[in-house]
Amino acid sequence: MIFSGLIVFLTGLVLFVVGLQAFWILAAAGVLMIAAGFFSEKREEVVPENPGMKFCWYCLKEIPVEAEECMYCGFRQDQFKK
């Protein structure tokens, strides 16, 4: 949220400086988004319930860790190995 707030702020600031006076509200919204990002609660990482499973990179269904292709959508998993 902090990064997107920074983009909104900078966009509003540039538009305001260029002469579109009504876009000050966009810069203000960006500042509020940045502040909300600092104070929002961080979410925990989502992990499969079964340790022998992982999430498909495409459809996010649980599949076996050793699967090279998702049995639901057919997406090859080896393209995104870390």
Salt bridges, closest charged atoms under 4 A:
ASP78 OD2 - ARG76 NH2 2.67
